[in-house]
Amino acid sequence: MDLGKHLLLEVYDGTFQQLNDHIFLKDILFDGIQKSKSTILNCFIHKFNPQGCTILFALAESHVSCHTWPEKGSLTADFYTCGDKDPEIIANYVVERLKSKKHRIRMINR
């Protein structure tokens, strides 16, 4: 049964400034979601003290979430979409905007 695509992304070379800026990251995720033509239902952002953030977009097609560890240069994200929406569009846009050379992408068919 083909329910959707669940893409997992790990970024290992983000800058502290990028990964600690929840507005910058929200905008990147928003733009990537728009590029994939997915439908945003809601957005939740939590900024941790002293650093890091969690961002979650609820989509009509499922969800996008990301968690950051700026002090380690790391971001993990998952992009789950159903139907004809392609989570690779969102993930590739995030990698491009972060200028990441050290990252890993894995796709799971659900």
Disulfide bonds with the S-S distance in Angstrom:
none
